[in-house]
Amino acid sequence: MTSTTHGDGLLVVHTEKIQPAIQNHNTQNNPQELIPRLRHITLPRILSALDTNLITSADLVKAYTLRIQQINHEYNAILQLSPDAVSVAHALDAERHPRGRRGLLHGIPILLKDNMPTLDGTDTCAGSLALVGARPRVEAAVVTALRSAGAVVLGKTNMAEWSGFRSTSGCSGWSGIGGQTRGVYYPGQKCSGSSSGSAVAVALGLAVAALGTEVCVILAREKCGRKRTGEVCGR
C-alpha cells in the first residue's frame, strides 16, 4: 500500500484492489478510492480507514509530513518534525492488528507546542534560540499520556517566544526560531496568541490535532476557526 498527496492535502490511497480503477479513471471522480482532504478529514473517518486497513498510521504520518513540507514555508506553523514519528507509527500499526487499537488516539499524528518537553529527538525551546539543543530529563505528563494512548508525536509547532514573555512589546506568534506565524485566511495575517502555530497547523490540516497551552489558545483560534477544548486544538 502506498499513499500520495496533492492539491490541498488530498490523500490518495493505492491498493492492489483499487489500482486498476485508478489507472482507468480520474481519481477525483472515485470517492471510494479517496480519503477526504487532510484539511477536512475527521477522526471518525480516519479511525474507520485504519480499522478497515484502507490506510496505515505510517501512511498518515507520511502524508502529513509531505503536506508540511509543501506549505509550511508560507505559514511558519511548524518548527520541527520528530525523527521517530514514522518508526513509532509502524510499531503502532504492527500492534493494532493482533491486539486491536488501544483507543481513539491509536496511531493518530498529533503536534505539540514547542514548550512541551519530549524525549523524541526534537528540541523543546519555547521558540527561543537560547534553548536549541537543550534536552529535558523527562517528558511532559501530557506527552506521556498521549504516547500511552497510542498517539504519534509528529513534531513541534511555532509559538510566541517564551509564550509572549520575551518582552512587553513582543509580536504575537513570533519566535526567534520560527519567525512569524501567519494566519490562514488572509495573506500575511498575524496570528494572535502564543499557541498560534498549533491553531494554524490544525486549520491547514497539518495534523489531526495539536496541543497548545491555556489562555493564548483562545486568541489564536479566533483567527483560525478552531475550537479550544481544554488544551487541545482540534476538530
KOLBA-620720 format. One record per residue (C-alpha): chain; y, x, z. Coordinates in steps of 0.2 Angstrom, whole numbers. Layout:
% KOLBA-620720
ch:north:east:up
A:Y:X:Z
...
% end
This chain:
% KOLBA-620720
ch:north:east:up
A:0:0:0
A:17:6:-4
A:35:-1:-2
A:52:2:-10
A:69:-5:-8
A:83:-9:-19
A:99:-20:-20
A:105:-24:-3
A:89:-19:6
A:76:-29:-3
A:59:-23:2
A:46:-25:-12
A:28:-23:-6
A:15:-17:-19
A:-3:-20:-15
A:-19:-20:-26
A:-19:-39:-25
A:-2:-42:-32
A:1:-26:-43
A:-4:-35:-59
A:9:-49:-56
A:22:-36:-53
A:18:-27:-69
A:19:-43:-79
A:34:-52:-71
A:51:-48:-64
A:48:-47:-45
A:64:-56:-42
A:55:-72:-48
A:40:-70:-37
A:45:-74:-19
A:27:-72:-13
A:27:-54:-18
A:43:-50:-8
A:48:-48:10
A:66:-55:12
A:81:-44:11
A:82:-32:26
A:99:-39:30
A:92:-57:32
A:74:-54:37
A:69:-62:54
A:57:-56:67
A:45:-70:65
A:44:-66:46
A:41:-48:50
A:28:-52:63
A:19:-63:50
A:19:-50:37
A:12:-37:49
A:-1:-49:56
A:-7:-53:38
A:-7:-34:33
A:6:-38:19
A:16:-23:27
A:14:-10:40
A:26:-4:53
A:26:13:44
A:32:3:28
A:46:-5:39
A:52:12:46
A:52:20:28
A:61:5:21
A:75:5:35
A:76:24:33
A:79:23:15
A:92:9:17
A:101:20:30
A:101:35:18
A:108:24:4
A:123:16:13
A:127:24:30
A:140:35:22
A:150:20:19
A:150:14:37
A:145:28:48
A:135:17:59
A:120:29:61
A:122:46:69
A:104:52:68
A:86:47:64
A:71:50:76
A:59:63:68
A:45:54:77
A:48:37:70
A:35:37:56
A:21:45:66
A:24:33:80
A:24:18:68
A:7:25:60
A:0:26:78
A:5:8:82
A:-2:2:65
A:-19:10:70
A:-18:2:87
A:-14:-16:80
A:-30:-19:70
A:-43:-16:83
A:-33:-22:98
A:-21:-34:92
A:-2:-32:95
A:5:-28:112
A:18:-41:110
A:33:-47:99
A:40:-29:98
A:24:-20:92
A:29:-9:78
A:47:-15:77
A:60:-2:72
A:75:-3:84
A:91:8:85
A:99:14:101
A:117:18:106
A:120:36:107
A:122:35:126
A:104:30:129
A:93:46:134
A:77:48:124
A:64:62:123
A:60:60:104
A:69:75:97
A:86:66:95
A:102:71:104
A:110:60:117
A:128:64:115
A:139:49:119
A:147:53:102
A:153:70:109
A:151:87:100
A:151:94:118
A:133:87:120
A:125:92:104
A:108:100:108
A:108:93:125
A:91:87:131
A:89:74:146
A:74:77:158
A:69:58:157
A:72:44:145
A:82:29:150
A:72:15:158
A:76:3:144
A:69:15:132
A:53:17:142
A:51:-2:142
A:54:-3:124
A:41:10:120
A:28:2:132
A:31:-15:122
A:27:-5:106
A:44:-4:98
A:48:11:87
A:64:20:91
A:72:23:74
A:87:33:79
A:104:33:87
A:120:23:82
A:138:29:82
A:149:24:96
A:167:26:103
A:166:44:110
A:162:43:129
A:162:24:127
A:181:24:125
A:185:35:140
A:189:51:130
A:207:47:131
A:219:32:134
A:223:31:115
A:206:34:108
A:201:24:92
A:188:11:95
A:172:15:86
A:176:33:83
A:167:49:88
A:168:67:85
A:150:67:79
A:150:52:68
A:168:49:63
A:175:31:62
A:163:16:61
A:168:4:48
A:166:-15:48
A:155:-24:35
A:167:-37:29
A:182:-28:23
A:184:-11:16
A:190:2:29
A:189:-11:43
A:190:-4:60
A:177:-10:72
A:181:-15:90
A:171:-9:105
A:161:7:109
A:145:-1:103
A:151:-3:85
A:138:7:77
A:124:-4:84
A:133:-20:79
A:137:-14:61
A:119:-7:59
A:111:-24:63
A:124:-33:52
A:119:-22:37
A:101:-23:40
A:98:-5:45
A:85:-10:59
A:78:-26:66
A:88:-24:82
A:100:-12:90
A:104:-9:108
A:122:-7:114
A:130:-7:132
A:139:-20:141
A:156:-27:138
A:160:-17:122
A:146:-26:113
A:156:-42:114
A:171:-34:105
A:160:-26:91
A:151:-42:87
A:167:-51:84
A:169:-41:68
A:151:-40:63
A:144:-58:66
A:131:-53:79
A:127:-61:95
A:126:-52:111
A:111:-56:122
A:110:-45:137
A:112:-28:130
A:104:-31:113
A:112:-33:96
A:100:-43:85
A:97:-59:76
% end
